[in-house]
Amino acid sequence: MYSRSSALAAVVLLIVVLLLAPAAQSADLKWTPYDRPAQYATVVDKEVPIMMRDGVVLYADVSRPDAPGRYPVLITMTPYSKAIAGEAPGYLIARGYVHVAVDVRGQGSSGGTWCNRCEIEQMDGYEVVQWAAAQAWSDGNVGMYGSSYRAINQMLTAALQPPALKAIFPIASSTDDYRDFGRTGGDANFAFIPTWLALVMAAEVIPPGWASTDPIQYVLNDIQHAGALTTSTLPTIIKLWGQQTYDENRVASPYWKLDHIKVPTFLVGGWRDLFVRGETLNFEKLRALKVPVKLLMVDGNHTETSGGSLLPDGDVPGLQQIALRWFDYYLKGLNSRPDLIPPVTVKLKGDGQMETMSAWPRPDIRPRRLYLRGGHRLSTVAPNTLETEEQFAQIYLFGYCSGTSERFILLLGVVPPQCATDNTFNEQTELVYTTPVFEADVKMAGPIAANMWIKTTRNEAILSVRVTDVHPDGSSEELSFGLLAASFRAVDPTLSRTIAGENIQPWHPFSRDSVQVVTPDEPMLLQIEVYSTNAVIKAGHQLRVSVGPSNFPSYLPPVPQIENSAGGVLRLMHDPQHPSHVVLPIVPPTTWPPLW
C-alpha cells in the first residue's frame, strides 16, 4: 500500500504536470501537410435567381465542377458586385465544391435596397444557405467563405443557425463596429468608412449580366438601389461626423451574437489589419463557448490579409489549401484531421517567424509597466519626485505618416511606403518616450493598456497613443495604437481584462450614461485600449510610446467633440500622484530589463 507521504507526492507531481501541460502542448503544435489533387474543370452558371421571402430577387453566379453529381456548397455574399469580387475559390471548386457568389440585396444584379448588414440582409443569408442546400447540384452540406464584409456576414448568418450550414471560413472579420473601426475611442473614422462606401457605390455601376435582355427590370433595380443613398450611405456619413454617436446599434456587430454561433469557424486576421481587434476577440469568445475554432494571424494590412498574399509562410499553407482541409472534414466527411491544425498560429513581428500556441492571448503572459518619465524616457521605475508636465495643442490633423494610416487607408499610393514602417516623421508632432537599448530580446503577446494622466484647458480632449519598435537605424515601426476621447474615459471593470491585478484591456461602455464631464485644468486618468500585437523587441532595439492629439486621417473627431476641444492645450503628467504608464503583455521567460 502507498504511504500517506507517497500519495501526497503523487498529487504534487500531478499538479506540476497539469501546470506544465499547456507549455508542453504549445511546443508540440505543428502544421502538418494536407492536400489532394484537382479533379474537375469549372462550369459557371451566370445570374441564377434566388427568390427571397418578400419577393426581392437576389442573383448568384454558381461555379461548379464540370461533372454530374451532388457536391458540398460554399457561399460568398458580396456588396462589391460578384462580377469582380465574388471570390470564387478555384482551388476548391477543382476539388469537388460548388461556389455560389451572391450579390447582397440592393447591390450588383440583386433587387431591393442595400442596408449594410441589417437584419433583413442577415435573414437573406439564412435563406440563401437553405436554398443552396436544396439545389440539384448540392449534397445538402453548406459552408461559407470570403473576406472582409463577406467574412462579417458569414458570422452574422451563422448566428441565425441555418440548418444546412456546417462550417465557415471568415477572413479579416471585425466583431464590433463601434470599437474596432467605426468609432474607436469615441472618435469618428475618417479614412476607411468614406473610402469603403465609395467602393460600394462604385461597384454598383457594373451592369448585371441580364441587363440587355431585361432593360426594364434593370432600370427598376437601379431605382431601388438608389434608395440606399438616402437610407444608408448619407445617414452614415452625416451621423459619423455631424453628431456624437454611442454604442447603441449592435445589429451588424458579430460580437453580440457570437453566443449563437455553433458551427466550426476558421478565423484569419492580420496584425496590421484595421479589424485586428475583432479578429482576436472573435476567437477568444468562440473558444470560450466551446465552438470548434482556429485562429491564424499574418502580419498583413487589410488587402494583404483578405487576399492571402502573405501565404504560404513556412509550414503554413495558402488560404485555399487550409480551407480545403477545413471543409473536407466538416462538409465532405473526409479524414482531413483539422484537429491537427494548431489552435492559434500567429506571425511574430520583429522576428518573421510563425508561432503556434494553444490559446490567445497566451495564458502565461505577465503584465509589466513602463512609466513615462522626464527627459522623454520610458522607465521601469515609477516617478518619485515632481516632474515637469509636457504639453501639446489639440490639433486634429496629425498622424498621416504612420502605421495607422497604412492600416486604415485602402487606396494604394495615398500613404508613402516608408510611412507604413517608420513613424519618425509623424513623431515630430507627438510627445515621445523611449527605453534604453534592450540588451536581450523582450516578447509581447496580447493587448496593451496605456494609462495616461492629462489635463486640458477645454471641455474635451482627444488622445492618441502609439507603441513602436525602434530599430538600430532609428526607424520607428508601429506595433499598435490606441485612441480615446476624454469624455468617454469611464471603464467597465466587469468587461475589462485584468491579469495579475492589472487592467491590461480596458472596456469603455461608450454609452450616453457613461459620459463624464471634462473640467478644464483638472487631472484625468485616461485608460486607453491599445490593440493586440505579437512582437519581439530584439536586443539592440528600443521600445517607444508616442502620445499625441490626433490620429488623422484615420480618425477625425465629430463636430461636438471639436466644438468642446478646439484650441485646447493638453498637459501630460508623470509625477508620483499621476504616474502615466503603459502595461505590456510580457511573455516569460523574457528577462525584464534592469531598473532604468
SVG drawing of the C-alpha trace seen along z (x, -y; Angstrom):
<svg xmlns="http://www.w3.org/2000/svg" viewBox="-43 -78 66 80">
<polyline fill="none" stroke="black" stroke-width="0.4" points="0.0,0.0 1.1,-3.6 2.1,-5.6 0.4,-9.0 3.6,-10.7 3.7,-8.8 0.2,-9.7 0.9,-13.4 4.0,-13.2 1.8,-11.8 -0.7,-14.6 2.0,-17.2 3.5,-15.6 0.1,-15.5 -0.4,-19.2 3.1,-20.0 2.3,-18.0 -1.0,-19.8 0.5,-23.2 3.3,-22.5 0.9,-20.8 -0.1,-24.0 3.5,-25.0 4.5,-21.5 1.4,-21.3 2.3,-24.7 5.8,-23.5 4.5,-20.4 1.9,-22.2 3.0,-22.0 1.3,-22.3 1.1,-19.1 0.6,-18.9 -2.8,-18.2 -3.8,-18.3 -5.4,-16.3 -5.2,-16.6 -7.6,-18.7 -10.3,-16.6 -12.6,-18.9 -12.7,-21.8 -15.3,-24.6 -18.7,-25.3 -20.3,-28.7 -24.0,-29.4 -24.4,-33.2 -27.1,-35.3 -29.1,-32.5 -32.1,-34.0 -32.9,-33.3 -36.3,-34.5 -36.4,-35.9 -39.3,-35.8 -40.5,-39.3 -40.3,-38.8 -36.9,-40.5 -34.7,-38.5 -31.0,-38.1 -28.8,-36.9 -25.9,-34.5 -23.1,-33.1 -22.8,-29.4 -19.3,-27.9 -19.4,-24.1 -17.4,-21.0 -17.9,-20.0 -19.1,-16.5 -22.6,-15.4 -23.3,-14.9 -24.0,-16.5 -21.3,-18.5 -21.0,-20.5 -21.6,-24.2 -19.6,-27.3 -21.4,-30.7 -19.9,-34.1 -22.3,-37.1 -20.8,-40.4 -21.7,-44.1 -19.0,-44.7 -20.5,-43.0 -20.0,-39.3 -18.7,-40.1 -15.5,-41.5 -15.5,-40.5 -17.2,-37.1 -14.1,-35.5 -14.7,-32.2 -12.1,-29.7 -11.0,-27.9 -8.7,-25.6 -11.7,-24.3 -14.0,-24.1 -11.5,-21.9 -11.6,-19.6 -15.3,-19.0 -17.0,-22.1 -19.7,-24.3 -19.3,-28.0 -22.2,-30.4 -21.3,-34.1 -24.3,-36.2 -24.9,-40.0 -26.4,-41.1 -29.7,-42.9 -29.5,-46.2 -26.1,-45.7 -24.9,-44.3 -27.6,-42.3 -29.8,-41.8 -33.0,-43.7 -34.0,-45.7 -32.2,-48.4 -28.8,-47.9 -29.0,-48.2 -25.4,-47.4 -25.7,-44.0 -29.1,-44.9 -31.3,-42.2 -33.1,-41.9 -29.8,-41.2 -28.8,-38.7 -32.0,-36.8 -31.2,-36.8 -28.1,-34.9 -30.1,-32.3 -32.4,-31.8 -29.5,-31.6 -27.9,-28.8 -31.1,-26.8 -31.7,-27.5 -28.2,-26.2 -28.8,-23.0 -31.8,-22.2 -30.4,-22.6 -29.8,-19.6 -26.0,-20.1 -25.9,-20.2 -25.4,-17.4 -27.1,-19.5 -23.9,-20.5 -23.2,-24.2 -20.2,-26.3 -19.4,-30.0 -16.1,-31.5 -14.9,-35.1 -13.1,-38.2 -13.9,-41.5 -17.6,-42.3 -18.0,-38.8 -16.5,-37.5 -18.6,-39.6 -21.8,-38.4 -20.7,-34.8 -20.6,-35.4 -24.0,-37.1 -25.5,-34.3 -24.1,-31.6 -25.6,-33.3 -29.1,-32.6 -28.2,-28.9 -29.5,-27.8 -29.7,-24.0 -27.7,-23.3 -24.7,-25.5 -21.9,-23.2 -18.8,-25.4 -17.5,-28.9 -14.1,-30.5 -14.1,-34.2 -11.0,-36.1 -10.5,-39.5 -13.7,-39.9 -14.4,-42.6 -16.5,-41.9 -17.6,-45.3 -18.4,-48.1 -18.0,-50.8 -14.8,-49.8 -13.0,-48.0 -13.1,-50.7 -16.1,-53.0 -15.8,-54.9 -12.6,-53.8 -12.2,-55.6 -15.4,-57.5 -13.7,-59.3 -15.0,-59.1 -13.3,-57.0 -12.3,-59.3 -10.1,-57.3 -11.8,-53.9 -15.5,-54.4 -15.8,-57.0 -13.4,-55.0 -15.4,-51.9 -18.7,-53.5 -17.3,-54.9 -16.2,-51.4 -19.7,-50.0 -21.2,-52.8 -18.6,-52.3 -19.4,-48.6 -23.0,-49.5 -22.3,-50.9 -21.4,-47.5 -24.5,-46.3 -25.8,-42.9 -25.3,-40.2 -29.0,-40.1 -29.4,-43.9 -29.6,-43.8 -32.3,-41.1 -34.5,-42.8 -33.7,-46.6 -37.0,-47.5 -36.0,-45.4 -32.5,-46.8 -34.0,-50.3 -36.3,-49.3 -33.4,-47.7 -31.3,-50.9 -34.2,-52.9 -34.4,-50.5 -30.6,-50.6 -30.6,-54.4 -32.7,-54.3 -29.5,-53.3 -28.1,-56.7 -30.7,-58.2 -31.4,-55.3 -27.9,-54.1 -24.9,-55.9 -25.7,-59.6 -27.1,-58.9 -23.9,-57.0 -21.7,-59.9 -23.8,-62.6 -24.0,-60.7 -20.3,-59.9 -19.1,-63.5 -22.2,-65.6 -23.2,-64.2 -21.8,-62.2 -22.9,-58.6 -22.9,-56.0 -22.7,-52.2 -26.4,-51.7 -26.8,-49.9 -25.2,-46.5 -27.2,-44.9 -24.2,-44.5 -21.6,-43.6 -20.9,-39.9 -19.5,-40.2 -23.0,-40.5 -24.2,-37.4 -21.3,-35.0 -23.1,-33.0 -25.5,-31.9 -22.8,-30.5 -22.4,-26.8 -20.6,-25.8 -16.8,-25.2 -15.1,-28.5 -11.7,-29.2 -10.6,-32.8 -7.9,-34.6 -6.6,-38.1 -3.7,-40.4 -1.6,-42.4 -1.8,-45.5 -5.4,-45.0 -8.0,-47.6 -10.1,-44.7 -7.3,-43.3 -9.1,-44.0 -12.1,-41.9 -10.2,-39.1 -8.6,-38.0 -11.7,-38.7 -13.8,-36.6 -11.5,-33.6 -11.5,-34.1 -15.2,-34.3 -16.0,-31.3 -13.3,-29.3 -14.9,-30.0 -18.2,-28.9 -16.7,-25.5 -17.2,-26.1 -14.5,-24.4 -12.4,-27.4 -8.9,-28.2 -7.1,-31.5 -4.4,-32.4 -2.8,-35.9 -0.5,-37.1 1.4,-40.4 -0.7,-41.9 -2.8,-45.0 -6.4,-44.6 -5.6,-44.0 -2.8,-41.5 -4.9,-39.7 -8.0,-39.5 -6.2,-38.3 -4.0,-35.8 -0.9,-37.2 1.4,-36.5 0.7,-32.8 2.1,-30.2 4.6,-31.0 6.9,-28.3 4.8,-25.3 1.5,-27.3 0.0,-26.6 -2.1,-29.0 -5.6,-30.1 -7.5,-27.9 -5.4,-24.9 -6.2,-25.5 -9.9,-25.9 -9.8,-22.6 -8.7,-20.8 -11.4,-22.6 -14.2,-22.0 -13.2,-18.5 -13.8,-17.4 -16.9,-19.4 -18.6,-19.3 -17.3,-16.2 -16.7,-14.0 -13.1,-13.2 -10.5,-12.4 -8.5,-15.6 -7.8,-15.9 -8.4,-19.6 -7.8,-18.8 -4.1,-18.7 -4.1,-22.3 -2.7,-24.3 -5.5,-26.3 -3.6,-29.5 -0.9,-30.4 0.4,-34.0 3.2,-35.9 5.8,-37.2 6.6,-40.8 10.2,-41.7 11.3,-38.1 9.4,-37.0 8.5,-33.5 5.1,-31.9 4.4,-30.8 1.8,-28.2 0.0,-28.4 -2.7,-26.6 -4.7,-29.9 -4.9,-33.6 -3.8,-35.6 -1.1,-33.4 -2.1,-32.2 1.4,-32.8 1.7,-36.5 2.7,-38.7 1.8,-42.4 4.7,-44.8 4.6,-48.6 6.8,-51.1 6.5,-54.7 6.6,-57.9 9.3,-59.9 11.1,-63.3 13.7,-63.5 11.4,-61.6 12.3,-58.3 10.4,-55.1 11.4,-53.6 10.6,-50.5 10.7,-52.8 7.7,-54.9 8.4,-58.7 9.2,-59.5 9.7,-63.3 7.8,-66.0 8.5,-66.0 7.6,-68.8 4.3,-68.4 4.7,-68.3 2.1,-69.9 0.8,-70.0 -2.0,-71.7 -5.3,-69.9 -4.7,-69.7 -6.7,-67.3 -4.6,-66.8 -1.5,-64.9 -1.0,-61.2 -0.7,-60.9 2.8,-59.4 2.2,-56.4 1.5,-52.8 -2.1,-53.6 -2.7,-55.4 -1.4,-52.3 -3.9,-50.3 -7.0,-52.3 -6.3,-53.9 -7.2,-51.3 -6.2,-53.3 -2.8,-52.4 -0.3,-55.2 -2.0,-57.6 0.3,-56.8 4.1,-56.9 5.6,-53.4 8.1,-54.5 5.3,-55.7 4.0,-52.1 7.2,-51.1 8.6,-54.3 6.7,-56.8 9.7,-59.1 8.3,-61.9 4.9,-61.8 6.6,-61.6 7.8,-65.2 4.2,-66.2 3.9,-64.0 5.5,-63.6 7.9,-60.7 9.2,-58.4 11.8,-55.7 13.6,-53.0 17.3,-52.5 18.6,-49.9 17.5,-46.4 20.3,-44.1 18.1,-41.0 15.0,-40.1 11.7,-41.1 8.5,-39.4 4.9,-40.7 1.7,-38.9 -1.7,-40.4 -3.4,-43.7 -1.7,-46.8 -3.1,-49.4 -2.0,-53.0 -2.9,-54.8 -2.4,-58.5 -2.8,-61.3 -3.7,-64.5 -5.2,-68.0 -6.8,-70.2 -7.8,-73.8 -11.1,-72.9 -14.1,-70.7 -13.0,-67.7 -9.7,-66.1 -8.7,-63.5 -5.6,-61.5 -3.7,-59.2 -1.1,-56.6 1.2,-54.6 3.6,-51.8 6.6,-51.3 9.7,-49.2 12.8,-51.5 15.3,-49.8 19.1,-50.4 18.9,-52.6 16.5,-54.9 13.3,-53.9 10.3,-53.6 7.9,-50.8 4.4,-51.0 3.2,-47.9 -0.2,-49.1 -2.2,-52.2 -5.0,-53.4 -7.3,-56.4 -9.7,-57.9 -11.9,-60.9 -11.7,-62.1 -15.5,-62.3 -15.6,-58.5 -12.9,-57.6 -15.3,-55.6 -14.3,-52.0 -16.4,-48.9 -14.2,-46.6 -16.5,-43.7 -15.9,-43.6 -12.2,-44.7 -9.4,-42.1 -7.4,-42.1 -4.3,-40.0 -2.4,-39.8 -4.2,-42.9 -3.5,-45.0 -6.3,-46.1 -4.5,-45.3 -7.5,-45.7 -9.9,-48.4 -13.5,-48.2 -15.3,-51.6 -19.1,-51.5 -19.4,-54.4 -23.0,-54.9 -24.9,-58.1 -24.9,-57.3 -21.2,-56.7 -20.2,-60.2 -18.1,-62.0 -17.6,-65.8 -14.2,-67.2 -13.3,-70.0 -10.6,-72.4 -7.2,-72.0 -8.4,-69.1 -6.3,-65.9 -7.9,-62.9 -6.8,-59.3 -7.5,-58.0 -7.2,-54.2 -6.7,-53.6 -7.1,-50.3 -4.1,-49.6 -4.9,-46.9 -3.3,-43.4 0.1,-42.6 2.5,-39.7 6.0,-41.1 9.6,-40.8 11.8,-43.8 15.1,-42.4 18.4,-43.1 19.8,-46.3 16.3,-47.8 14.2,-50.1 10.6,-50.4 8.8,-53.7 5.5,-55.2 4.3,-58.3 1.4,-60.5 -0.4,-63.0 -3.6,-64.9 -5.0,-63.1 -4.8,-60.2 -5.6,-61.8 -6.6,-60.8 -7.6,-57.5 -9.8,-59.4 -11.3,-62.8 -13.4,-64.0 -17.1,-64.6 -18.4,-68.2 -19.5,-68.1 -16.0,-66.9 -14.4,-69.6 -16.6,-72.3 -15.6,-71.3 -11.9,-70.7 -10.8,-73.2 -8.0,-75.5 -7.3,-73.4 -3.8,-72.8 -3.2,-69.3 -0.7,-68.6 0.7,-65.1 1.5,-64.4 4.1,-61.9 4.6,-62.5 4.1,-60.3 0.4,-61.2 -0.1,-60.9 2.2,-58.2 1.4,-57.8 2.4,-54.4 1.8,-51.6 1.1,-48.0 2.7,-45.5 1.8,-41.7 5.3,-40.3 6.0,-36.6 8.1,-34.5 10.9,-33.6 11.7,-37.1 14.2,-38.7 12.6,-42.0 15.1,-44.8 17.0,-46.1 15.9,-49.2 16.1,-52.1"/>
</svg>
